[in-house]
Amino acid sequence: MLEFADSHAHIYDKAFDEDRDEVIKDFGKNGVKFVVVPGSDLESSRLAVNLSQKYDRVYAAAGSHPDDIENFREEDLGEFEKILLLPKTVAVGEIGLDYYWDASGSEIQKRNLRLQMDLAERLNMPVIIHTREAVQDTFSILKEYKGRVRGVIHSYTGSVEMAREFIKLDYYISISGPVTFKNARNVVNMVRELDLNRIMVETDSPYMSPHPFRGKRNEPKRTLCTIEKIAEIKGVLAEKVCEISLKNTKELFNI
């Protein structure tokens, strides 16, 4: 049986309220070696940590997503630090920049990102980066921390050129369900060009369900759909993609 890691899944989400325990308990039989569950604010970061303490195959991350802009305060960093120092909390995230809905708060988003990058540097922890309609600004800030903070660009769908620039900063590129979409030529081309040694895989559950499950709740076992598509694009066996992406995820998060 193929074994793999889902490097990004929000399994505390209410979409899992009715069967969360069953989904997690079935990880082993579905090939899910482990899952990293990132928070998006203080509350969800605490939920992620609670799951990591309850289940062997769950690890947590803690951070303030750019959509948390209305609630995040600098004084919250102390609470995030307490969470990050708990066992099985492996990264600061997900953090980043998102201008898709409203770019008017971009300066506040940048400030919040830098505050959390500073925290990651101080704790010597990797980061999980969200970037949407903000690639250049995200890159500029990550470049400020080159050699001091590393991490992963999660669910990346941008250009291969920018992916290479992130890799130069010692970031992995995480691939999710959109690589399986019929109109995903840009992502397919990027995967074709990138070295497997810099690729991780994820679901971003309960979102971003891969083909043929679009429109349905995503869950960690469907990481395999993304893995099989990457294998097809690269012309290698799915076993190889599982092996290398699992190694990459363990290496980054020190699991």
C-alpha positions, 0 to 999 in steps of 0.5 A: 500500500502506498504511504504518504503525508498530507502536509496541509489539512484543516481537519478541525473545520466544521465540515468534519464535525460529524465524522472527524474521529472516523476520518482520522482513525482511518488514516492508517488503512488509507495510506495516510502516514501523518497529517500537518494541521495548520491553524489560521487564528488563535482558536483554530491553532488551539484546535489543531494542537488538541487534535495533535495531542489526541491522535498519533498521526496528527501534527499541528502548526499555529499562526494567523492567516492574512484573513485574520487581519481584523482579530490578530494583535501583536500581543497575541504572539505570546499566546501563539508562542505557548502553542508553538512550544507544545509537543507535536507543534511543528511550524508557524502557519499558516501565515502570509499575504492575501489580496484577493478580496481586498488589498487595502489592508496590505500594509497591516498584512505585511506587518503581521507576516513579519511579526510571525516570521520574527517569531519563527526565526526566534523559535527556529521553526519553519513556516507555512506560507499562504500567498494569493494575488500577492506573490511579489510582496510575499517573496520580498518579505521572505527574502528578508529572512533568507538563511534564517527562516525556511518553509513551504509555499502551500497549495502553490499555483503560480508560475514556475519562475516564481517557484524557482525563486522561492526554492532559492530561499530554501522553500518547498513548493506544495501541490494540491488538488488543482493540479488534477483540474482540466484547465491546470496547464500552468500548474502542470507545467510547473510540476513538470519543471520542478525537481521532486526533491522540492515538492510536497503534497497536500489536500488543504482539506476540506477545500480544493478537492481534486478531480473527480471529487470536485464539489465534495468535501476534501479529506487527507486520503485524497492526497493520493489523487494529487500524487498520482497526477504528479507521477503521471506528469513526471513520468515516474511511479506513484511510489516514488512521489510518495517516498520523496514527498514524505521525506521532504515533509519529514525533513522540513517539519522535523518529524 
